[in-house]
Amino acid sequence: MKDWNEIKAWRKERRAELIARRAALSHDERHGWNERVSELLEQIVPVATGAVIGFCWPFKGEIDARFAVRHWRERGATAALPEVVEKAGPLRFSEWWPGAPMRPGVYDIPVPDGTRVVLPDVAIVPMNGFDGKGYRLGYGGGYFDRTLAALERRVLAIGVAYEALRLPTIYPQAHDIPMDFVVTEAGAYRAGGNELALLAPAACAAEAKSVMEQRGLPRRNAGVAVPETGGYASPACSAHEIAPDYFGAISPLTTAELVALLNVLLEAERAGAKVLAAFLEDYSRDTPSWRQLAAVQRDEAQNCAILIDLIRRLEGTPSGATGDFLGKAMAVQGKVARLQFLNRGQGWVARKIAEALPQVKQDFVRGALATMHESHLLNIEGCEALAETLET
């Protein structure tokens, strides 16, 4: 097959077949394989503080990279989502975080609204199909190939798909750019235009690190705020840097009012930690889903310790009570319903913190609450992503 028109027609047919094949996968297959891909991505992608990782919002049953993104953000990376800016042009990547302003893009896929434009160091690229040398079959628009070719630096490109979508060849052309690595539920492959080589995760991670070093990645993005961890060892948030009167003339909370607020939050976080400990029994131990919720549970328990410390530093008495959220949550049945109820509770805490921040005059309290606020937004996003993979 040499004629480009013939190849385009062939690709169109294969694309439709592969998308249909993906849609026909059972829930259990898709869920289990997505967890495996997430595990491998977390193991093989070398993350350094300040690295920018581009990924795609899941579409039409594609691999959902958001769990891996959560893992990388916790380790200091910046996440970014692509957007179609003009037809036949490269994609533009903009910074994303849980709670970032979003709007519908092409095909109503969410894209960041007004956040900073960044250049990725690593790109997690969904594939409708792929061949034995790591060439990707996308949706036919050529956006990712143009983007990878147009970027001022060669990024580490990792294609993600299900093994069932593998083809002998896609008849690559001069404009096609192979993935550096391909990850499926079957394992991680070194690609780069050569025959796919299945590698152990540790070997793949070493190869990926070597490729990034050769390309001088990551490189600091001008204008991008690089999160730094410290203090209570949670993802940083710039909200604590806002002056107390940033939002206009306000009255700061008195110490007594602040202690009362922190005790309300403490009771809610204690309830959340106990709820999550119970919800974990719905999942098989040490699976990605279990670890996802276990991480949230640890955050809730850590927040309790943080709040107790803050209250004592303010010379207050920490409450020993548990919020009424516990009883209500335990009455909810079903994994998805429980996650949704949990997120309502986390959303309430996040809103409570956001409302109070402008009135908190103590820097050490404002910084801790801002970090806590960020962790709740991150956990809400993770639980939403998990709920989308579960049956009702």
Secondary structure, 3 states (H helix, E strand, C coil): CCCHHHHHHHHHHHHHHHHHHHHCCCHHHHHHHHHHHHHHHHHHCCCCCCCEEECCCCCCCCCCCHHHHHHHHHCCCEEEEEEECCCCCCEEEEEECCCCCEEECHHHCEEECCCCEECCCEEEEECCEECCCCCEECCCCCHHHHHHHHCCCCCEEEEECCHHHECCCCCCCCCCCCCCEEEECCEEEECCCCCCEEECHHHHHHHHHHHHHHCCCCCCCCCCCCCCCCCCCCCCCHHHHCCCCCCCCCCCCCHHHHHHHHHHHHHHHHHHHHHHHHHHHHCCCCCHHHHHHHHHHHHHHHHHHHHHHHHHHCCCCCCCCCCCHHHHHHCCCCHHHHHHHHHHHHHHHHHHHHHHHHHCCCHHHHHHHHHHHHHHHHHHHHHHHHHHCCCC
